[in-house]
Amino acid sequence: MIEKLKELNNKLIELNMDNELNLKKYKLIQKILSDDKCFFKMEIEYAYSILRDLGIPENDLKKVYMELIDAKNI
């Protein structure tokens, strides 16, 4: 799942090359996602915020988050 989020973020970076504010946001997310265990290290509010910024639908947030912090990913 983390790889899918990285790919999605890279696409958003490409789409926002002309929007400095969004580009800065997605570059920061890219830096955070470079650590495959990042979701284990952050509070749930920050994780949900990142997932929202990446365009994950509101009704899928919990499912995606739970997959990201599944014990199998440690």
All heavy atoms as a GROMACS GRO file, in nm:
protein
  620
    1MET      N    1   0.082  -0.120   0.000
    1MET     CA    2   0.000   0.000   0.000
    1MET      C    3   0.087   0.126   0.000
    1MET      O    4   0.053   0.222  -0.068
    1MET     CB    5  -0.094  -0.003   0.121
    1MET     CG    6  -0.178   0.121   0.137
    1MET     SD    7  -0.283   0.168  -0.002
    1MET     CE    8  -0.410   0.046   0.005
    2ILE      N    9   0.196   0.124   0.076
    2ILE     CA   10   0.282   0.243   0.082
    2ILE      C   11   0.337   0.275  -0.058
    2ILE      O   12   0.349   0.392  -0.094
    2ILE     CB   13   0.394   0.227   0.187
    2ILE    CG1   14   0.467   0.360   0.213
    2ILE    CG2   15   0.495   0.123   0.147
    2ILE    CD1   16   0.400   0.451   0.306
    3GLU      N   17   0.366   0.172  -0.137
    3GLU     CA   18   0.417   0.195  -0.272
    3GLU      C   19   0.312   0.262  -0.360
    3GLU      O   20   0.344   0.349  -0.441
    3GLU     CB   21   0.466   0.064  -0.336
    3GLU     CG   22   0.589   0.006  -0.269
    3GLU     CD   23   0.707   0.102  -0.265
    3GLU    OE1   24   0.731   0.174  -0.364
    3GLU    OE2   25   0.776   0.106  -0.161
    4LYS      N   26   0.185   0.223  -0.343
    4LYS     CA   27   0.076   0.285  -0.418
    4LYS      C   28   0.064   0.433  -0.381
    4LYS      O   29   0.043   0.518  -0.467
    4LYS     CB   30  -0.056   0.214  -0.390
    4LYS     CG   31  -0.066   0.078  -0.450
    4LYS     CD   32  -0.200   0.015  -0.418
    4LYS     CE   33  -0.207  -0.128  -0.466
    4LYS     NZ   34  -0.334  -0.192  -0.429
    5LEU      N   35   0.080   0.463  -0.251
    5LEU     CA   36   0.073   0.602  -0.207
    5LEU      C   37   0.190   0.684  -0.264
    5LEU      O   38   0.172   0.799  -0.302
    5LEU     CB   39   0.072   0.610  -0.055
    5LEU     CG   40  -0.051   0.551   0.015
    5LEU    CD1   41  -0.036   0.563   0.166
    5LEU    CD2   42  -0.178   0.617  -0.032
    6LYS      N   43   0.306   0.623  -0.270
    6LYS     CA   44   0.423   0.692  -0.328
    6LYS      C   45   0.398   0.723  -0.475
    6LYS      O   46   0.429   0.834  -0.521
    6LYS     CB   47   0.548   0.606  -0.313
    6LYS     CG   48   0.601   0.597  -0.173
    6LYS     CD   49   0.723   0.507  -0.166
    6LYS     CE   50   0.774   0.490  -0.026
    6LYS     NZ   51   0.892   0.403  -0.020
    7GLU      N   52   0.344   0.627  -0.549
    7GLU     CA   53   0.313   0.648  -0.690
    7GLU      C   54   0.209   0.758  -0.708
    7GLU      O   55   0.223   0.845  -0.795
    7GLU     CB   56   0.261   0.519  -0.754
    7GLU     CG   57   0.366   0.412  -0.772
    7GLU     CD   58   0.307   0.282  -0.825
    7GLU    OE1   59   0.200   0.286  -0.891
    7GLU    OE2   60   0.367   0.176  -0.799
    8LEU      N   61   0.106   0.753  -0.626
    8LEU     CA   62   0.000   0.855  -0.631
    8LEU      C   63   0.059   0.993  -0.603
    8LEU      O   64   0.030   1.090  -0.672
    8LEU     CB   65  -0.109   0.822  -0.530
    8LEU     CG   66  -0.228   0.916  -0.521
    8LEU    CD1   67  -0.297   0.930  -0.655
    8LEU    CD2   68  -0.324   0.866  -0.416
    9ASN      N   69   0.144   1.002  -0.503
    9ASN     CA   70   0.206   1.129  -0.468
    9ASN      C   71   0.295   1.180  -0.582
    9ASN      O   72   0.295   1.300  -0.613
    9ASN     CB   73   0.287   1.115  -0.339
    9ASN     CG   74   0.333   1.249  -0.287
    9ASN    OD1   75   0.252   1.336  -0.258
    9ASN    ND2   76   0.463   1.266  -0.277
   10ASN      N   77   0.369   1.090  -0.646
   10ASN     CA   78   0.454   1.131  -0.759
   10ASN      C   79   0.370   1.188  -0.873
   10ASN      O   80   0.410   1.287  -0.937
   10ASN     CB   81   0.538   1.014  -0.807
   10ASN     CG   82   0.651   0.981  -0.712
   10ASN    OD1   83   0.695   1.066  -0.634
   10ASN    ND2   84   0.698   0.858  -0.715
   11LYS      N   85   0.253   1.129  -0.898
   11LYS     CA   86   0.164   1.182  -1.001
   11LYS      C   87   0.113   1.321  -0.962
   11LYS      O   88   0.105   1.411  -1.046
   11LYS     CB   89   0.046   1.087  -1.023
   11LYS     CG   90   0.083   0.960  -1.094
   11LYS     CD   91  -0.034   0.867  -1.110
   11LYS     CE   92   0.011   0.734  -1.167
   11LYS     NZ   93  -0.096   0.634  -1.167
   12LEU      N   94   0.083   1.338  -0.834
   12LEU     CA   95   0.035   1.468  -0.787
   12LEU      C   96   0.145   1.574  -0.796
   12LEU      O   97   0.118   1.690  -0.825
   12LEU     CB   98  -0.019   1.457  -0.644
   12LEU     CG   99  -0.150   1.380  -0.632
   12LEU    CD1  100  -0.181   1.346  -0.487
   12LEU    CD2  101  -0.264   1.459  -0.694
   13ILE      N  102   0.268   1.533  -0.774
   13ILE     CA  103   0.381   1.626  -0.791
   13ILE      C  104   0.387   1.673  -0.936
   13ILE      O  105   0.400   1.792  -0.963
   13ILE     CB  106   0.513   1.562  -0.745
   13ILE    CG1  107   0.516   1.551  -0.592
   13ILE    CG2  108   0.634   1.641  -0.796
   13ILE    CD1  109   0.635   1.473  -0.536
   14GLU      N  110   0.378   1.577  -1.028
   14GLU     CA  111   0.383   1.612  -1.171
   14GLU      C  112   0.269   1.705  -1.210
   14GLU      O  113   0.288   1.799  -1.287
   14GLU     CB  114   0.377   1.484  -1.255
   14GLU     CG  115   0.501   1.401  -1.249
   14GLU     CD  116   0.488   1.272  -1.329
   14GLU    OE1  117   0.407   1.267  -1.424
   14GLU    OE2  118   0.560   1.176  -1.295
   15LEU      N  119   0.150   1.679  -1.157
   15LEU     CA  120   0.033   1.759  -1.191
   15LEU      C  121   0.037   1.900  -1.131
   15LEU      O  122  -0.032   1.990  -1.179
   15LEU     CB  123  -0.096   1.690  -1.144
   15LEU     CG  124  -0.134   1.562  -1.218
   15LEU    CD1  125  -0.251   1.493  -1.149
   15LEU    CD2  126  -0.169   1.594  -1.363
   16ASN      N  127   0.118   1.919  -1.029
   16ASN     CA  128   0.119   2.047  -0.958
   16ASN      C  129   0.250   2.124  -0.976
   16ASN      O  130   0.283   2.209  -0.894
   16ASN     CB  131   0.092   2.023  -0.809
   16ASN     CG  132  -0.053   1.993  -0.782
   16ASN    OD1  133  -0.136   2.083  -0.779
   16ASN    ND2  134  -0.084   1.866  -0.768
   17MET      N  135   0.321   2.096  -1.083
   17MET     CA  136   0.448   2.165  -1.108
   17MET      C  137   0.430   2.317  -1.118
   17MET      O  138   0.521   2.391  -1.085
   17MET     CB  139   0.514   2.112  -1.235
   17MET     CG  140   0.568   1.972  -1.217
   17MET     SD  141   0.684   1.959  -1.082
   17MET     CE  142   0.829   1.909  -1.166
   18ASP      N  143   0.313   2.362  -1.159
   18ASP     CA  144   0.288   2.505  -1.174
   18ASP      C  145   0.225   2.567  -1.050
   18ASP      O  146   0.201   2.687  -1.047
   18ASP     CB  147   0.197   2.530  -1.295
   18ASP     CG  148   0.265   2.492  -1.425
   18ASP    OD1  149   0.389   2.493  -1.431
   18ASP    OD2  150   0.193   2.458  -1.522
   19ASN      N  151   0.195   2.488  -0.952
   19ASN     CA  152   0.132   2.538  -0.829
   19ASN      C  153   0.230   2.521  -0.714
   19ASN      O  154   0.243   2.413  -0.656
   19ASN     CB  155   0.003   2.459  -0.802
   19ASN     CG  156  -0.075   2.511  -0.683
   19ASN    OD1  157  -0.017   2.562  -0.588
   19ASN    ND2  158  -0.206   2.495  -0.689
   20GLU      N  159   0.300   2.628  -0.683
   20GLU     CA  160   0.410   2.622  -0.586
   20GLU      C  161   0.366   2.572  -0.448
   20GLU      O  162   0.435   2.492  -0.386
   20GLU     CB  163   0.475   2.760  -0.572
   20GLU     CG  164   0.601   2.757  -0.490
   20GLU     CD  165   0.671   2.892  -0.487
   20GLU    OE1  166   0.658   2.969  -0.582
   20GLU    OE2  167   0.738   2.918  -0.386
   21LEU      N  168   0.250   2.617  -0.402
   21LEU     CA  169   0.203   2.577  -0.270
   21LEU      C  170   0.174   2.427  -0.264
   21LEU      O  171   0.220   2.358  -0.172
   21LEU     CB  172   0.077   2.657  -0.232
   21LEU     CG  173   0.023   2.635  -0.092
   21LEU    CD1  174   0.127   2.674   0.013
   21LEU    CD2  175  -0.103   2.717  -0.072
   22ASN      N  176   0.100   2.376  -0.362
   22ASN     CA  177   0.071   2.233  -0.365
   22ASN      C  178   0.196   2.151  -0.389
   22ASN      O  179   0.213   2.044  -0.331
   22ASN     CB  180  -0.034   2.200  -0.471
   22ASN     CG  181  -0.174   2.231  -0.426
   22ASN    OD1  182  -0.201   2.246  -0.307
   22ASN    ND2  183  -0.265   2.241  -0.521
   23LEU      N  184   0.284   2.200  -0.474
   23LEU     CA  185   0.409   2.130  -0.502
   23LEU      C  186   0.491   2.113  -0.374
   23LEU      O  187   0.542   2.005  -0.347
   23LEU     CB  188   0.489   2.204  -0.608
   23LEU     CG  189   0.619   2.137  -0.654
   23LEU    CD1  190   0.590   1.999  -0.712
   23LEU    CD2  191   0.690   2.225  -0.756
   24LYS      N  192   0.497   2.219  -0.295
   24LYS     CA  193   0.570   2.213  -0.168
   24LYS      C  194   0.508   2.108  -0.075
   24LYS      O  195   0.579   2.030  -0.011
   24LYS     CB  196   0.568   2.351  -0.101
   24LYS     CG  197   0.661   2.365   0.017
   24LYS     CD  198   0.651   2.503   0.078
   24LYS     CE  199   0.745   2.598   0.008
   24LYS     NZ  200   0.758   2.726   0.080
   25LYS      N  201   0.375   2.105  -0.071
   25LYS     CA  202   0.304   2.009   0.014
   25LYS      C  203   0.334   1.866  -0.029
   25LYS      O  204   0.368   1.781   0.054
   25LYS     CB  205   0.153   2.034   0.008
   25LYS     CG  206   0.070   1.930   0.081
   25LYS     CD  207  -0.078   1.962   0.082
   25LYS     CE  208  -0.140   1.966  -0.054
   25LYS     NZ  209  -0.285   1.987  -0.053
   26TYR      N  210   0.327   1.839  -0.159
   26TYR     CA  211   0.350   1.703  -0.208
   26TYR      C  212   0.497   1.662  -0.198
   26TYR      O  213   0.527   1.544  -0.179
   26TYR     CB  214   0.296   1.685  -0.349
   26TYR     CG  215   0.145   1.695  -0.352
   26TYR    CD1  216   0.080   1.790  -0.431
   26TYR    CD2  217   0.066   1.611  -0.274
   26TYR    CE1  218  -0.058   1.800  -0.432
   26TYR    CE2  219  -0.072   1.620  -0.275
   26TYR     CZ  220  -0.133   1.715  -0.352
   26TYR     OH  221  -0.271   1.725  -0.352
   27LYS      N  222   0.587   1.757  -0.208
   27LYS     CA  223   0.730   1.727  -0.186
   27LYS      C  224   0.754   1.687  -0.041
   27LYS      O  225   0.832   1.597  -0.013
   27LYS     CB  226   0.818   1.847  -0.224
   27LYS     CG  227   0.824   1.875  -0.371
   27LYS     CD  228   0.919   1.781  -0.439
   27LYS     CE  229   0.943   1.828  -0.581
   27LYS     NZ  230   1.043   1.747  -0.649
   28LEU      N  231   0.686   1.755   0.051
   28LEU     CA  232   0.698   1.720   0.193
   28LEU      C  233   0.640   1.580   0.217
   28LEU      O  234   0.701   1.498   0.286
   28LEU     CB  235   0.626   1.822   0.280
   28LEU     CG  236   0.623   1.792   0.430
   28LEU    CD1  237   0.763   1.781   0.487
   28LEU    CD2  238   0.545   1.901   0.503
   29ILE      N  239   0.526   1.552   0.158
   29ILE     CA  240   0.467   1.418   0.170
   29ILE      C  241   0.562   1.313   0.112
   29ILE      O  242   0.579   1.205   0.169
   29ILE     CB  243   0.327   1.413   0.104
   29ILE    CG1  244   0.228   1.499   0.185
   29ILE    CG2  245   0.278   1.269   0.092
   29ILE    CD1  246   0.092   1.516   0.120
   30GLN      N  247   0.626   1.346   0.002
   30GLN     CA  248   0.722   1.254  -0.060
   30GLN      C  249   0.835   1.221   0.038
   30GLN      O  250   0.875   1.104   0.051
   30GLN     CB  251   0.779   1.316  -0.188
   30GLN     CG  252   0.876   1.228  -0.262
   30GLN     CD  253   0.928   1.297  -0.387
   30GLN    OE1  254   0.968   1.413  -0.382
   30GLN    NE2  255   0.924   1.227  -0.498
   31LYS      N  256   0.883   1.323   0.107
   31LYS     CA  257   0.990   1.302   0.204
   31LYS      C  258   0.942   1.213   0.318
   31LYS      O  259   1.014   1.122   0.362
   31LYS     CB  260   1.037   1.438   0.258
   31LYS     CG  261   1.155   1.431   0.348
   31LYS     CD  262   1.202   1.568   0.388
   31LYS     CE  263   1.321   1.560   0.481
   31LYS     NZ  264   1.366   1.691   0.523
   32ILE      N  265   0.820   1.236   0.366
   32ILE     CA  266   0.763   1.155   0.474
   32ILE      C  267   0.747   1.010   0.428
   32ILE      O  268   0.783   0.916   0.500
   32ILE     CB  269   0.628   1.212   0.520
   32ILE    CG1  270   0.649   1.348   0.588
   32ILE    CG2  271   0.556   1.116   0.614
   32ILE    CD1  272   0.522   1.427   0.611
   33LEU      N  273   0.694   0.990   0.308
   33LEU     CA  274   0.669   0.855   0.256
   33LEU      C  275   0.796   0.779   0.222
   33LEU      O  276   0.792   0.657   0.200
   33LEU     CB  277   0.579   0.860   0.133
   33LEU     CG  278   0.436   0.909   0.154
   33LEU    CD1  279   0.361   0.913   0.022
   33LEU    CD2  280   0.362   0.822   0.254
   34SER      N  281   0.909   0.848   0.218
   34SER     CA  282   1.035   0.779   0.188
   34SER      C  283   1.071   0.678   0.298
   34SER      O  284   1.147   0.584   0.275
   34SER     CB  285   1.149   0.879   0.167
   34SER     OG  286   1.182   0.943   0.288
   35ASP      N  287   1.014   0.699   0.417
   35ASP     CA  288   1.029   0.602   0.526
   35ASP      C  289   0.909   0.508   0.520
   35ASP      O  290   0.796   0.548   0.548
   35ASP     CB  291   1.033   0.676   0.661
   35ASP     CG  292   1.041   0.582   0.779
   35ASP    OD1  293   1.042   0.459   0.761
   35ASP    OD2  294   1.046   0.633   0.892
   36ASP      N  295   0.932   0.385   0.480
   36ASP     CA  296   0.822   0.289   0.464
   36ASP      C  297   0.744   0.265   0.592
   36ASP      O  298   0.632   0.217   0.588
   36ASP     CB  299   0.875   0.156   0.411
   36ASP     CG  300   0.919   0.164   0.266
   36ASP    OD1  301   0.883   0.263   0.198
   36ASP    OD2  302   0.989   0.072   0.219
   37LYS      N  303   0.802   0.297   0.705
   37LYS     CA  304   0.735   0.277   0.835
   37LYS      C  305   0.679   0.406   0.892
   37LYS      O  306   0.644   0.415   1.009
   37LYS     CB  307   0.834   0.217   0.936
   37LYS     CG  308   0.904   0.092   0.891
   37LYS     CD  309   0.811  -0.025   0.885
   37LYS     CE  310   0.888  -0.151   0.851
   37LYS     NZ  311   0.815  -0.242   0.768
   38CYS      N  312   0.665   0.508   0.809
   38CYS     CA  313   0.624   0.640   0.857
   38CYS      C  314   0.489   0.640   0.927
   38CYS      O  315   0.470   0.712   1.025
   38CYS     CB  316   0.626   0.742   0.744
   38CYS     SG  317   0.509   0.709   0.610
   39PHE      N  318   0.396   0.558   0.881
   39PHE     CA  319   0.263   0.559   0.943
   39PHE      C  320   0.262   0.496   1.082
   39PHE      O  321   0.173   0.522   1.161
   39PHE     CB  322   0.160   0.491   0.852
   39PHE     CG  323   0.123   0.578   0.734
   39PHE    CD1  324   0.186   0.563   0.612
   39PHE    CD2  325   0.028   0.678   0.747
   39PHE    CE1  326   0.154   0.645   0.504
   39PHE    CE2  327  -0.006   0.760   0.641
   39PHE     CZ  328   0.058   0.744   0.519
   40PHE      N  329   0.364   0.417   1.113
   40PHE     CA  330   0.378   0.362   1.247
   40PHE      C  331   0.428   0.468   1.345
   40PHE      O  332   0.413   0.454   1.466
   40PHE     CB  333   0.477   0.245   1.250
   40PHE     CG  334   0.427   0.122   1.179
   40PHE    CD1  335   0.470   0.093   1.050
   40PHE    CD2  336   0.339   0.036   1.241
   40PHE    CE1  337   0.424  -0.020   0.985
   40PHE    CE2  338   0.293  -0.078   1.177
   40PHE     CZ  339   0.336  -0.106   1.048
   41LYS      N  340   0.489   0.573   1.292
   41LYS     CA  341   0.557   0.674   1.374
   41LYS      C  342   0.477   0.802   1.394
   41LYS      O  343   0.522   0.890   1.466
   41LYS     CB  344   0.692   0.708   1.310
   41LYS     CG  345   0.784   0.589   1.297
   41LYS     CD  346   0.909   0.626   1.221
   41LYS     CE  347   0.997   0.504   1.200
   41LYS     NZ  348   1.116   0.536   1.121
   42MET      N  349   0.363   0.814   1.329
   42MET     CA  350   0.288   0.940   1.338
   42MET      C  351   0.152   0.918   1.402
   42MET      O  352   0.100   0.807   1.404
   42MET     CB  353   0.274   1.004   1.200
   42MET     CG  354   0.183   0.931   1.105
   42MET     SD  355   0.162   1.015   0.947
   42MET     CE  356   0.313   0.975   0.863
   43GLU      N  357   0.098   1.027   1.452
   43GLU     CA  358  -0.034   1.022   1.511
   43GLU      C  359  -0.138   1.004   1.400
   43GLU      O  360  -0.118   1.044   1.286
   43GLU     CB  361  -0.063   1.149   1.589
   43GLU     CG  362   0.027   1.163   1.711
   43GLU     CD  363  -0.008   1.284   1.795
   43GLU    OE1  364  -0.126   1.324   1.796
   43GLU    OE2  365   0.083   1.335   1.861
   44ILE      N  366  -0.249   0.944   1.438
   44ILE     CA  367  -0.354   0.910   1.341
   44ILE      C  368  -0.406   1.034   1.268
   44ILE      O  369  -0.436   1.028   1.149
   44ILE     CB  370  -0.468   0.831   1.409
   44ILE    CG1  371  -0.564   0.774   1.303
   44ILE    CG2  372  -0.539   0.914   1.514
   44ILE    CD1  373  -0.666   0.677   1.358
   45GLU      N  374  -0.413   1.147   1.338
   45GLU     CA  375  -0.464   1.270   1.274
   45GLU      C  376  -0.374   1.312   1.157
   45GLU      O  377  -0.424   1.354   1.053
   45GLU     CB  378  -0.473   1.385   1.374
   45GLU     CG  379  -0.576   1.365   1.482
   45GLU     CD  380  -0.525   1.282   1.602
   45GLU    OE1  381  -0.404   1.252   1.609
   45GLU    OE2  382  -0.608   1.248   1.687
   46TYR      N  383  -0.242   1.300   1.176
   46TYR     CA  384  -0.149   1.336   1.069
   46TYR      C  385  -0.159   1.236   0.954
   46TYR      O  386  -0.154   1.275   0.837
   46TYR     CB  387  -0.005   1.341   1.120
   46TYR     CG  388   0.017   1.450   1.223
   46TYR    CD1  389   0.071   1.420   1.347
   46TYR    CD2  390  -0.016   1.582   1.196
   46TYR    CE1  391   0.091   1.520   1.442
   46TYR    CE2  392   0.004   1.682   1.289
   46TYR     CZ  393   0.058   1.650   1.412
   46TYR     OH  394   0.077   1.747   1.505
   47ALA      N  395  -0.174   1.109   0.989
   47ALA     CA  396  -0.186   1.006   0.886
   47ALA      C  397  -0.310   1.030   0.801
   47ALA      O  398  -0.304   1.026   0.677
   47ALA     CB  399  -0.192   0.869   0.952
   48TYR      N  400  -0.423   1.056   0.866
   48TYR     CA  401  -0.547   1.083   0.792
   48TYR      C  402  -0.533   1.207   0.705
   48TYR      O  403  -0.584   1.211   0.594
   48TYR     CB  404  -0.665   1.098   0.889
   48TYR     CG  405  -0.733   0.969   0.926
   48TYR    CD1  406  -0.660   0.854   0.956
   48TYR    CD2  407  -0.871   0.960   0.932
   48TYR    CE1  408  -0.724   0.736   0.990
   48TYR    CE2  409  -0.935   0.842   0.966
   48TYR     CZ  410  -0.860   0.729   0.994
   48TYR     OH  411  -0.924   0.612   1.028
   49SER      N  412  -0.464   1.307   0.756
   49SER     CA  413  -0.444   1.430   0.679
   49SER      C  414  -0.364   1.402   0.551
   49SER      O  415  -0.399   1.452   0.444
   49SER     CB  416  -0.373   1.534   0.766
   49SER     OG  417  -0.351   1.651   0.694
   50ILE      N  418  -0.260   1.323   0.564
   50ILE     CA  419  -0.180   1.287   0.447
   50ILE      C  420  -0.264   1.208   0.348
   50ILE      O  421  -0.261   1.234   0.227
   50ILE     CB  422  -0.054   1.208   0.489
   50ILE    CG1  423   0.045   1.302   0.558
   50ILE    CG2  424   0.012   1.138   0.369
   50ILE    CD1  425   0.164   1.233   0.620
   51LEU      N  426  -0.340   1.112   0.398
   51LEU     CA  427  -0.425   1.032   0.310
   51LEU      C  428  -0.528   1.119   0.239
   51LEU      O  429  -0.555   1.100   0.119
   51LEU     CB  430  -0.493   0.920   0.388
   51LEU     CG  431  -0.398   0.814   0.447
   51LEU    CD1  432  -0.474   0.715   0.534
   51LEU    CD2  433  -0.322   0.742   0.337
   52ARG      N  434  -0.585   1.216   0.310
   52ARG     CA  435  -0.680   1.309   0.246
   52ARG      C  436  -0.610   1.391   0.138
   52ARG      O  437  -0.666   1.411   0.029
   52ARG     CB  438  -0.740   1.401   0.350
   52ARG     CG  439  -0.846   1.338   0.435
   52ARG     CD  440  -0.912   1.440   0.529
   52ARG     NE  441  -1.003   1.373   0.620
   52ARG     CZ  442  -0.976   1.349   0.748
   52ARG    NH1  443  -0.863   1.390   0.802
   52ARG    NH2  444  -1.064   1.286   0.823
   53ASP      N  445  -0.489   1.440   0.169
   53ASP     CA  446  -0.414   1.518   0.070
   53ASP      C  447  -0.384   1.437  -0.055
   53ASP      O  448  -0.374   1.491  -0.165
   53ASP     CB  449  -0.283   1.570   0.130
   53ASP     CG  450  -0.302   1.686   0.226
   53ASP    OD1  451  -0.408   1.752   0.220
   53ASP    OD2  452  -0.212   1.711   0.308
   54LEU      N  453  -0.370   1.307  -0.038
   54LEU     CA  454  -0.342   1.219  -0.151
   54LEU      C  455  -0.470   1.178  -0.225
   54LEU      O  456  -0.464   1.105  -0.324
   54LEU     CB  457  -0.266   1.094  -0.105
   54LEU     CG  458  -0.125   1.121  -0.054
   54LEU    CD1  459  -0.063   0.994   0.000
   54LEU    CD2  460  -0.037   1.182  -0.162
   55GLY      N  461  -0.584   1.226  -0.176
   55GLY     CA  462  -0.710   1.203  -0.246
   55GLY      C  463  -0.780   1.073  -0.211
   55GLY      O  464  -0.869   1.029  -0.284
   56ILE      N  465  -0.741   1.012  -0.100
   56ILE     CA  466  -0.812   0.890  -0.056
   56ILE      C  467  -0.952   0.931  -0.013
   56ILE      O  468  -0.968   1.023   0.068
   56ILE     CB  469  -0.736   0.823   0.062
   56ILE    CG1  470  -0.591   0.790   0.024
   56ILE    CG2  471  -0.812   0.698   0.109
   56ILE    CD1  472  -0.574   0.698  -0.093
   57PRO      N  473  -1.054   0.864  -0.064
   57PRO     CA  474  -1.193   0.900  -0.027
   57PRO      C  475  -1.216   0.885   0.123
   57PRO      O  476  -1.162   0.794   0.187
   57PRO     CB  477  -1.278   0.799  -0.105
   57PRO     CG  478  -1.190   0.750  -0.215
   57PRO     CD  479  -1.050   0.757  -0.164
   58GLU      N  480  -1.295   0.973   0.178
   58GLU     CA  481  -1.322   0.978   0.322
   58GLU      C  482  -1.369   0.842   0.376
   58GLU      O  483  -1.325   0.800   0.483
   58GLU     CB  484  -1.427   1.086   0.349
   58GLU     CG  485  -1.430   1.135   0.491
   58GLU     CD  486  -1.308   1.214   0.534
   58GLU    OE1  487  -1.244   1.281   0.451
   58GLU    OE2  488  -1.277   1.208   0.654
   59ASN      N  489  -1.453   0.774   0.300
   59ASN     CA  490  -1.506   0.646   0.349
   59ASN      C  491  -1.403   0.532   0.342
   59ASN      O  492  -1.428   0.424   0.396
   59ASN     CB  493  -1.635   0.607   0.275
   59ASN     CG  494  -1.617   0.599   0.126
   59ASN    OD1  495  -1.527   0.661   0.070
   59ASN    ND2  496  -1.702   0.524   0.060
   60ASP      N  497  -1.289   0.555   0.279
   60ASP     CA  498  -1.182   0.454   0.272
   60ASP      C  499  -1.066   0.483   0.366
   60ASP      O  500  -0.973   0.402   0.375
   60ASP     CB  501  -1.127   0.444   0.129
   60ASP     CG  502  -1.227   0.384   0.032
   60ASP    OD1  503  -1.319   0.313   0.077
   60ASP    OD2  504  -1.213   0.409  -0.090
   61LEU      N  505  -1.069   0.597   0.433
   61LEU     CA  506  -0.955   0.637   0.516
   61LEU      C  507  -0.919   0.532   0.621
   61LEU      O  508  -0.803   0.494   0.634
   61LEU     CB  509  -0.981   0.771   0.585
   61LEU     CG  510  -0.976   0.894   0.497
   61LEU    CD1  511  -1.013   1.018   0.578
   61LEU    CD2  512  -0.842   0.912   0.431
   62LYS      N  513  -1.017   0.486   0.695
   62LYS     CA  514  -0.990   0.390   0.802
   62LYS      C  515  -0.932   0.261   0.746
   62LYS      O  516  -0.834   0.208   0.799
   62LYS     CB  517  -1.116   0.362   0.884
   62LYS     CG  518  -1.090   0.269   1.000
   62LYS     CD  519  -1.214   0.247   1.084
   62LYS     CE  520  -1.182   0.155   1.202
   62LYS     NZ  521  -1.299   0.133   1.286
   63LYS      N  522  -0.991   0.211   0.638
   63LYS     CA  523  -0.945   0.086   0.578
   63LYS      C  524  -0.800   0.098   0.531
   63LYS      O  525  -0.716   0.011   0.559
   63LYS     CB  526  -1.035   0.049   0.460
   63LYS     CG  527  -0.999  -0.080   0.392
   63LYS     CD  528  -1.092  -0.107   0.273
   63LYS     CE  529  -1.006  -0.111   0.154
   63LYS     NZ  530  -1.046  -0.079   0.028
   64VAL      N  531  -0.768   0.207   0.462
   64VAL     CA  532  -0.632   0.228   0.412
   64VAL      C  533  -0.535   0.245   0.528
   64VAL      O  534  -0.427   0.183   0.529
   64VAL     CB  535  -0.627   0.351   0.317
   64VAL    CG1  536  -0.484   0.387   0.282
   64VAL    CG2  537  -0.709   0.324   0.192
   65TYR      N  538  -0.574   0.323   0.626
   65TYR     CA  539  -0.487   0.345   0.742
   65TYR      C  540  -0.460   0.212   0.814
   65TYR      O  541  -0.346   0.182   0.849
   65TYR     CB  542  -0.549   0.446   0.839
   65TYR     CG  543  -0.467   0.467   0.963
   65TYR    CD1  544  -0.346   0.535   0.958
   65TYR    CD2  545  -0.508   0.417   1.086
   65TYR    CE1  546  -0.269   0.554   1.071
   65TYR    CE2  547  -0.433   0.435   1.200
   65TYR     CZ  548  -0.313   0.503   1.191
   65TYR     OH  549  -0.236   0.521   1.305
   66MET      N  550  -0.564   0.132   0.836
   66MET     CA  551  -0.546   0.004   0.905
   66MET      C  552  -0.454  -0.089   0.826
   66MET      O  553  -0.374  -0.162   0.884
   66MET     CB  554  -0.682  -0.063   0.930
   66MET     CG  555  -0.771   0.015   1.026
   66MET     SD  556  -0.694   0.055   1.183
   66MET     CE  557  -0.695  -0.106   1.260
   67GLU      N  558  -0.463  -0.084   0.696
   67GLU     CA  559  -0.374  -0.165   0.612
   67GLU      C  560  -0.228  -0.117   0.627
   67GLU      O  561  -0.137  -0.198   0.634
   67GLU     CB  562  -0.418  -0.158   0.467
   67GLU     CG  563  -0.340  -0.251   0.377
   67GLU     CD  564  -0.392  -0.253   0.234
   67GLU    OE1  565  -0.513  -0.229   0.213
   67GLU    OE2  566  -0.311  -0.278   0.143
   68LEU      N  567  -0.211   0.014   0.634
   68LEU     CA  568  -0.075   0.070   0.646
   68LEU      C  569  -0.009   0.035   0.779
   68LEU      O  570   0.113   0.023   0.785
   68LEU     CB  571  -0.080   0.222   0.628
   68LEU     CG  572  -0.105   0.270   0.486
   68LEU    CD1  573  -0.146   0.416   0.486
   68LEU    CD2  574   0.016   0.247   0.399
   69ILE      N  575  -0.090   0.023   0.884
   69ILE     CA  576  -0.031  -0.006   1.015
   69ILE      C  577  -0.051  -0.152   1.057
   69ILE      O  578  -0.032  -0.187   1.174
   69ILE     CB  579  -0.086   0.088   1.125
   69ILE    CG1  580  -0.237   0.072   1.142
   69ILE    CG2  581  -0.048   0.232   1.097
   69ILE    CD1  582  -0.289   0.132   1.270
   70ASP      N  583  -0.083  -0.236   0.962
   70ASP     CA  584  -0.100  -0.378   0.991
   70ASP      C  585   0.033  -0.435   1.042
   70ASP      O  586   0.140  -0.402   0.989
   70ASP     CB  587  -0.144  -0.451   0.864
   70ASP     CG  588  -0.188  -0.593   0.889
   70ASP    OD1  589  -0.115  -0.667   0.957
   70ASP    OD2  590  -0.298  -0.630   0.841
   71ALA      N  591   0.026  -0.523   1.139
   71ALA     CA  592   0.146  -0.582   1.200
   71ALA      C  593   0.231  -0.657   1.096
   71ALA      O  594   0.352  -0.669   1.114
   71ALA     CB  595   0.107  -0.676   1.313
   72LYS      N  596   0.170  -0.702   0.988
   72LYS     CA  597   0.246  -0.771   0.884
   72LYS      C  598   0.347  -0.677   0.815
   72LYS      O  599   0.439  -0.723   0.751
   72LYS     CB  600   0.152  -0.828   0.778
   72LYS     CG  601   0.064  -0.940   0.831
   72LYS     CD  602  -0.023  -0.996   0.719
   72LYS     CE  603  -0.136  -0.901   0.692
   72LYS     NZ  604  -0.235  -0.947   0.596
   73ASN      N  605   0.327  -0.547   0.831
   73ASN     CA  606   0.414  -0.450   0.764
   73ASN      C  607   0.533  -0.407   0.849
   73ASN      O  608   0.609  -0.320   0.808
   73ASN     CB  609   0.332  -0.327   0.723
   73ASN     CG  610   0.228  -0.362   0.620
   73ASN    OD1  611   0.250  -0.445   0.534
   73ASN    ND2  612   0.113  -0.299   0.628
   74ILE      N  613   0.547  -0.466   0.966
   74ILE     CA  614   0.659  -0.428   1.055
   74ILE      C  615   0.785  -0.495   1.009
   74ILE      O  616   0.790  -0.605   0.970
   74ILE     CB  617   0.627  -0.463   1.202
   74ILE    CG1  618   0.510  -0.381   1.249
   74ILE    CG2  619   0.749  -0.444   1.290
   74ILE    CD1  620   0.463  -0.412   1.390
   0.00000   0.00000   0.00000
